[in-house]
């Protein structure tokens, strides 16, 4: 049973996980894998800090021109300690390796995310 973090008492209705919120209605197994394997195992491994994992993930999403996922991961990167200046520097650097159009898209996404 899950606990209500505010009161430390068992909670009657568990809060939905991020995977459940995003995919649970249509792809419950995908949501489970996202929560348990991707974020519960891969992101929790000790070999890289959460900050470094965020930088690697943001860089990959910029290089693959995946703006929808980039939006969420820029927010996560901020939480994991990357500054806006560092994220813009990564985008600028990747423009020369991943392509100018990918960087332009990433800057547009970053602009919107940084307003939040």
Backbone as JSON Lines, residues from 0, in Angstrom:
{"i":0,"aa":"X","n":[0.84,-1.18,0.0],"ca":[0.0,0.0,0.0],"c":[0.88,1.24,0.0]}
{"i":1,"aa":"X","n":[0.5,2.22,-0.8],"ca":[1.25,3.47,-0.83],"c":[0.92,4.31,0.38]}
{"i":2,"aa":"X","n":[1.86,5.19,0.73],"ca":[1.65,6.1,1.85],"c":[1.48,7.51,1.33]}
{"i":3,"aa":"X","n":[0.64,8.24,2.02],"ca":[0.48,9.66,1.74],"c":[1.71,10.35,2.32]}
{"i":4,"aa":"X","n":[2.53,10.96,1.45],"ca":[3.79,11.55,1.91],"c":[3.56,12.74,2.83]}
{"i":5,"aa":"X","n":[2.45,13.39,2.74],"ca":[2.18,14.54,3.6],"c":[1.88,14.12,5.03]}
{"i":6,"aa":"X","n":[1.24,12.95,5.19],"ca":[0.83,12.53,6.53],"c":[1.5,11.25,7.0]}
{"i":7,"aa":"X","n":[2.19,10.55,6.13],"ca":[2.82,9.25,6.42],"c":[1.8,8.16,6.74]}
{"i":8,"aa":"X","n":[0.56,8.41,6.44],"ca":[-0.48,7.41,6.63],"c":[-0.72,6.7,5.32]}
{"i":9,"aa":"X","n":[-1.19,5.44,5.4],"ca":[-1.54,4.76,4.15],"c":[-2.58,5.56,3.4]}
{"i":10,"aa":"X","n":[-2.4,5.65,2.09],"ca":[-3.33,6.4,1.28],"c":[-4.28,5.44,0.59]}
{"i":11,"aa":"X","n":[-5.55,5.78,0.56],"ca":[-6.57,4.91,-0.02],"c":[-6.43,4.81,-1.53]}
{"i":12,"aa":"X","n":[-6.13,5.9,-2.17],"ca":[-5.97,5.89,-3.62],"c":[-4.54,6.27,-3.96]}
{"i":13,"aa":"X","n":[-3.78,5.31,-4.48],"ca":[-2.4,5.64,-4.83],"c":[-2.36,6.66,-5.96]}
{"i":14,"aa":"X","n":[-1.36,7.54,-5.87],"ca":[-1.18,8.52,-6.93],"c":[-0.7,7.82,-8.19]}
{"i":15,"aa":"X","n":[-1.2,8.24,-9.34],"ca":[-0.69,7.64,-10.58],"c":[0.75,8.06,-10.82]}
{"i":16,"aa":"X","n":[1.53,7.15,-11.33],"ca":[2.91,7.44,-11.67],"c":[2.95,8.26,-12.96]}
{"i":17,"aa":"X","n":[4.12,8.78,-13.28],"ca":[4.27,9.56,-14.52],"c":[3.91,8.7,-15.73]}
{"i":18,"aa":"X","n":[4.41,7.48,-15.77],"ca":[4.08,6.58,-16.88],"c":[2.59,6.31,-16.98]}
{"i":19,"aa":"X","n":[1.96,6.12,-15.84],"ca":[0.51,5.89,-15.84],"c":[-0.24,7.11,-16.36]}
{"i":20,"aa":"X","n":[0.22,8.29,-15.95],"ca":[-0.44,9.52,-16.42],"c":[-0.3,9.68,-17.93]}
{"i":21,"aa":"X","n":[0.9,9.37,-18.44],"ca":[1.15,9.59,-19.86],"c":[0.58,8.5,-20.76]}
{"i":22,"aa":"X","n":[0.68,7.25,-20.33],"ca":[0.35,6.13,-21.23],"c":[-0.62,5.11,-20.66]}
{"i":23,"aa":"X","n":[-0.9,5.18,-19.37],"ca":[-1.65,4.13,-18.68],"c":[-3.01,3.83,-19.26]}
{"i":24,"aa":"X","n":[-3.67,4.83,-19.79],"ca":[-5.02,4.62,-20.31],"c":[-5.02,3.77,-21.58]}
{"i":25,"aa":"X","n":[-3.97,3.87,-22.38],"ca":[-3.94,3.15,-23.66],"c":[-2.89,2.05,-23.7]}
{"i":26,"aa":"X","n":[-1.81,2.2,-22.95],"ca":[-0.71,1.24,-23.0],"c":[-0.19,0.96,-21.59]}
{"i":27,"aa":"X","n":[-0.96,0.22,-20.79],"ca":[-0.57,0.02,-19.4],"c":[0.78,-0.69,-19.23]}
{"i":28,"aa":"X","n":[1.12,-1.63,-20.09],"ca":[2.41,-2.3,-19.97],"c":[3.55,-1.34,-20.3]}
{"i":29,"aa":"X","n":[3.36,-0.5,-21.3],"ca":[4.36,0.5,-21.65],"c":[4.57,1.46,-20.47]}
{"i":30,"aa":"X","n":[3.47,1.85,-19.83],"ca":[3.55,2.71,-18.65],"c":[4.34,2.02,-17.54]}
{"i":31,"aa":"X","n":[4.07,0.75,-17.32],"ca":[4.78,-0.02,-16.3],"c":[6.28,-0.09,-16.61]}
{"i":32,"aa":"X","n":[6.63,-0.37,-17.86],"ca":[8.04,-0.43,-18.25],"c":[8.72,0.92,-18.09]}
{"i":33,"aa":"X","n":[8.01,1.98,-18.44],"ca":[8.55,3.33,-18.28],"c":[8.87,3.61,-16.82]}
{"i":34,"aa":"X","n":[7.93,3.3,-15.95],"ca":[8.11,3.56,-14.52],"c":[9.14,2.64,-13.88]}
{"i":35,"aa":"X","n":[9.01,1.35,-14.15],"ca":[9.82,0.37,-13.43],"c":[11.21,0.17,-14.02]}
{"i":36,"aa":"X","n":[11.31,0.09,-15.34],"ca":[12.6,-0.21,-15.97],"c":[13.35,1.08,-16.29]}
{"i":37,"aa":"X","n":[12.73,1.97,-17.07],"ca":[13.45,3.17,-17.5],"c":[13.81,4.06,-16.3]}
{"i":38,"aa":"X","n":[12.79,4.51,-15.56],"ca":[13.08,5.43,-14.46],"c":[13.42,4.7,-13.16]}
{"i":39,"aa":"X","n":[12.88,3.52,-12.96],"ca":[13.15,2.79,-11.73],"c":[14.48,2.07,-11.72]}
{"i":40,"aa":"X","n":[15.01,1.72,-12.89],"ca":[16.27,0.99,-12.97],"c":[17.34,1.78,-13.72]}
{"i":41,"aa":"X","n":[17.12,2.06,-15.0],"ca":[18.15,2.69,-15.82],"c":[18.55,4.05,-15.24]}
{"i":42,"aa":"X","n":[17.6,4.9,-14.93],"ca":[17.92,6.22,-14.39],"c":[18.48,6.15,-12.98]}
{"i":43,"aa":"X","n":[18.27,5.04,-12.28],"ca":[18.73,4.91,-10.9],"c":[20.1,4.25,-10.79]}
{"i":44,"aa":"X","n":[20.68,3.83,-11.9],"ca":[21.99,3.17,-11.84],"c":[23.04,4.13,-11.31]}
{"i":45,"aa":"X","n":[24.04,3.61,-10.61],"ca":[25.01,4.49,-9.95],"c":[26.11,5.04,-10.86]}
{"i":46,"aa":"X","n":[26.24,4.59,-12.09],"ca":[27.38,4.98,-12.93],"c":[27.39,6.42,-13.39]}
{"i":47,"aa":"X","n":[26.25,7.06,-13.46],"ca":[26.15,8.47,-13.84],"c":[25.21,9.18,-12.87]}
{"i":48,"aa":"X","n":[25.47,10.44,-12.65],"ca":[24.56,11.24,-11.83],"c":[23.28,11.51,-12.64]}
{"i":49,"aa":"X","n":[22.23,11.89,-11.94],"ca":[20.99,12.27,-12.62],"c":[21.24,13.46,-13.55]}
{"i":50,"aa":"X","n":[22.1,14.37,-13.14],"ca":[22.45,15.53,-13.97],"c":[23.1,15.08,-15.27]}
{"i":51,"aa":"X","n":[24.06,14.16,-15.18],"ca":[24.74,13.66,-16.37],"c":[23.79,12.88,-17.26]}
{"i":52,"aa":"X","n":[22.91,12.09,-16.66],"ca":[21.92,11.35,-17.45],"c":[20.99,12.33,-18.18]}
{"i":53,"aa":"X","n":[20.63,13.41,-17.51],"ca":[19.79,14.42,-18.17],"c":[20.51,15.06,-19.34]}
{"i":54,"aa":"X","n":[21.77,15.4,-19.16],"ca":[22.53,16.0,-20.26],"c":[22.62,15.03,-21.44]}
{"i":55,"aa":"X","n":[22.88,13.77,-21.17],"ca":[22.96,12.76,-22.24],"c":[21.6,12.6,-22.92]}
{"i":56,"aa":"X","n":[20.54,12.56,-22.15],"ca":[19.2,12.38,-22.71],"c":[18.79,13.58,-23.55]}
{"i":57,"aa":"X","n":[18.98,14.78,-23.0],"ca":[18.65,16.0,-23.75],"c":[19.45,16.05,-25.05]}
{"i":58,"aa":"X","n":[20.72,15.71,-24.98],"ca":[21.57,15.72,-26.18],"c":[21.06,14.74,-27.23]}
{"i":59,"aa":"X","n":[20.69,13.55,-26.79],"ca":[20.17,12.55,-27.73],"c":[18.87,13.02,-28.37]}
{"i":60,"aa":"X","n":[18.0,13.61,-27.57],"ca":[16.71,14.07,-28.1],"c":[16.9,15.24,-29.07]}
{"i":61,"aa":"X","n":[17.88,16.1,-28.8],"ca":[18.19,17.18,-29.74],"c":[18.7,16.58,-31.04]}
{"i":62,"aa":"X","n":[19.64,15.65,-30.94],"ca":[20.24,15.04,-32.13],"c":[19.22,14.29,-32.98]}
{"i":63,"aa":"X","n":[18.24,13.67,-32.32],"ca":[17.21,12.92,-33.05],"c":[16.02,13.79,-33.44]}
{"i":64,"aa":"X","n":[16.07,15.09,-33.06],"ca":[14.99,16.02,-33.36],"c":[13.64,15.51,-32.85]}
{"i":65,"aa":"X","n":[13.59,15.3,-31.53],"ca":[12.38,14.79,-30.85],"c":[11.84,15.87,-29.91]}
{"i":66,"aa":"X","n":[11.2,16.91,-30.45],"ca":[10.78,18.04,-29.62],"c":[9.76,17.7,-28.54]}
{"i":67,"aa":"X","n":[8.87,16.76,-28.78],"ca":[7.86,16.43,-27.75],"c":[8.52,15.88,-26.5]}
{"i":68,"aa":"X","n":[9.44,14.95,-26.67],"ca":[10.14,14.37,-25.52],"c":[11.15,15.36,-24.95]}
{"i":69,"aa":"X","n":[11.74,16.19,-25.8],"ca":[12.71,17.18,-25.34],"c":[12.09,18.13,-24.33]}
{"i":70,"aa":"X","n":[10.88,18.53,-24.56],"ca":[10.19,19.44,-23.65],"c":[10.19,18.88,-22.24]}
{"i":71,"aa":"X","n":[9.73,17.67,-22.07],"ca":[9.68,17.05,-20.74],"c":[11.07,16.88,-20.15]}
{"i":72,"aa":"X","n":[12.04,16.5,-20.97],"ca":[13.37,16.24,-20.45],"c":[14.15,17.51,-20.14]}
{"i":73,"aa":"X","n":[13.81,18.63,-20.76],"ca":[14.42,19.89,-20.35],"c":[13.94,20.27,-18.95]}
{"i":74,"aa":"X","n":[12.68,20.0,-18.66],"ca":[12.17,20.25,-17.3],"c":[12.86,19.34,-16.29]}
{"i":75,"aa":"X","n":[13.02,18.07,-16.65],"ca":[13.7,17.12,-15.77],"c":[15.15,17.55,-15.58]}
{"i":76,"aa":"X","n":[15.8,17.99,-16.66],"ca":[17.2,18.42,-16.59],"c":[17.35,19.58,-15.62]}
{"i":77,"aa":"X","n":[16.43,20.49,-15.65],"ca":[16.47,21.63,-14.72],"c":[16.38,21.12,-13.28]}
{"i":78,"aa":"X","n":[15.46,20.22,-13.04],"ca":[15.33,19.62,-11.7],"c":[16.59,18.88,-11.29]}
{"i":79,"aa":"X","n":[17.26,18.27,-12.27],"ca":[18.48,17.5,-11.99],"c":[19.74,18.35,-11.95]}
{"i":80,"aa":"X","n":[19.6,19.66,-12.02],"ca":[20.74,20.54,-11.79],"c":[21.36,21.24,-12.98]}
{"i":81,"aa":"X","n":[20.86,20.99,-14.19],"ca":[21.38,21.72,-15.34],"c":[20.77,23.12,-15.37]}
{"i":82,"aa":"X","n":[21.6,24.09,-15.67],"ca":[21.1,25.46,-15.78],"c":[20.59,25.71,-17.2]}
{"i":83,"aa":"X","n":[19.82,26.75,-17.34],"ca":[19.34,27.14,-18.67],"c":[20.53,27.46,-19.58]}
{"i":84,"aa":"X","n":[21.53,28.11,-19.02],"ca":[22.72,28.45,-19.81],"c":[23.43,27.18,-20.3]}
{"i":85,"aa":"X","n":[23.53,26.18,-19.45],"ca":[24.17,24.92,-19.87],"c":[23.35,24.21,-20.94]}
{"i":86,"aa":"X","n":[22.04,24.25,-20.83],"ca":[21.2,23.6,-21.84],"c":[21.33,24.31,-23.18]}
{"i":87,"aa":"X","n":[21.35,25.65,-23.18],"ca":[21.53,26.39,-24.42],"c":[22.91,26.12,-25.01]}
{"i":88,"aa":"X","n":[23.92,26.04,-24.16],"ca":[25.27,25.73,-24.63],"c":[25.31,24.35,-25.28]}
{"i":89,"aa":"X","n":[24.61,23.37,-24.7],"ca":[24.54,22.03,-25.29],"c":[23.87,22.08,-26.66]}
{"i":90,"aa":"X","n":[22.78,22.84,-26.77],"ca":[22.09,22.98,-28.06],"c":[23.03,23.61,-29.08]}
{"i":91,"aa":"X","n":[23.71,24.68,-28.7],"ca":[24.64,25.35,-29.61],"c":[25.74,24.4,-30.07]}
{"i":92,"aa":"X","n":[26.29,23.67,-29.15],"ca":[27.35,22.71,-29.48],"c":[26.82,21.64,-30.44]}
{"i":93,"aa":"X","n":[25.63,21.14,-30.17],"ca":[25.07,20.07,-30.99],"c":[24.65,20.54,-32.38]}
{"i":94,"aa":"X","n":[24.47,21.82,-32.56],"ca":[24.12,22.33,-33.89],"c":[25.15,21.87,-34.92]}
{"i":95,"aa":"X","n":[26.41,21.79,-34.51],"ca":[27.48,21.42,-35.42],"c":[27.65,19.92,-35.59]}
{"i":96,"aa":"X","n":[27.02,19.13,-34.73],"ca":[27.12,17.67,-34.82],"c":[25.8,17.01,-35.21]}
{"i":97,"aa":"X","n":[24.69,17.61,-34.79],"ca":[23.38,17.02,-35.05],"c":[22.61,17.75,-36.14]}
{"i":98,"aa":"X","n":[23.09,18.92,-36.52],"ca":[22.43,19.67,-37.59],"c":[21.75,20.93,-37.09]}
{"i":99,"aa":"X","n":[21.84,21.94,-37.92],"ca":[21.26,23.24,-37.59],"c":[19.76,23.17,-37.36]}
{"i":100,"aa":"X","n":[19.0,22.47,-38.24],"ca":[17.55,22.41,-38.02],"c":[17.17,21.78,-36.67]}
{"i":101,"aa":"X","n":[17.9,20.78,-36.24],"ca":[17.62,20.17,-34.94],"c":[17.87,21.16,-33.82]}
{"i":102,"aa":"X","n":[18.92,21.95,-33.94],"ca":[19.23,22.96,-32.93],"c":[18.18,24.06,-32.92]}
{"i":103,"aa":"X","n":[17.73,24.49,-34.08],"ca":[16.69,25.52,-34.16],"c":[15.42,25.03,-33.47]}
{"i":104,"aa":"X","n":[15.05,23.8,-33.74],"ca":[13.87,23.22,-33.09],"c":[14.07,23.18,-31.58]}
{"i":105,"aa":"X","n":[15.25,22.73,-31.14],"ca":[15.54,22.62,-29.71],"c":[15.49,23.98,-29.03]}
{"i":106,"aa":"X","n":[15.98,25.02,-29.68],"ca":[15.93,26.37,-29.09],"c":[14.49,26.83,-28.93]}
{"i":107,"aa":"X","n":[13.65,26.52,-29.91],"ca":[12.23,26.88,-29.8],"c":[11.57,26.16,-28.63]}
{"i":108,"aa":"X","n":[11.9,24.88,-28.46],"ca":[11.36,24.12,-27.33],"c":[11.88,24.7,-26.02]}
{"i":109,"aa":"X","n":[13.17,24.98,-25.96],"ca":[13.77,25.53,-24.74],"c":[13.13,26.86,-24.37]}
{"i":110,"aa":"X","n":[12.89,27.7,-25.35],"ca":[12.26,29.0,-25.1],"c":[10.94,28.81,-24.35]}
{"i":111,"aa":"X","n":[10.12,27.88,-24.82],"ca":[8.83,27.62,-24.19],"c":[8.99,27.01,-22.79]}
{"i":112,"aa":"X","n":[9.91,26.08,-22.67],"ca":[10.14,25.42,-21.37],"c":[10.65,26.43,-20.34]}
{"i":113,"aa":"X","n":[11.55,27.3,-20.74],"ca":[12.15,28.24,-19.8],"c":[11.15,29.28,-19.32]}
{"i":114,"aa":"X","n":[10.05,29.47,-20.05],"ca":[8.99,30.39,-19.61],"c":[8.22,29.81,-18.43]}
{"i":115,"aa":"X","n":[8.29,28.48,-18.28],"ca":[7.5,27.81,-17.23],"c":[8.13,27.98,-15.88]}
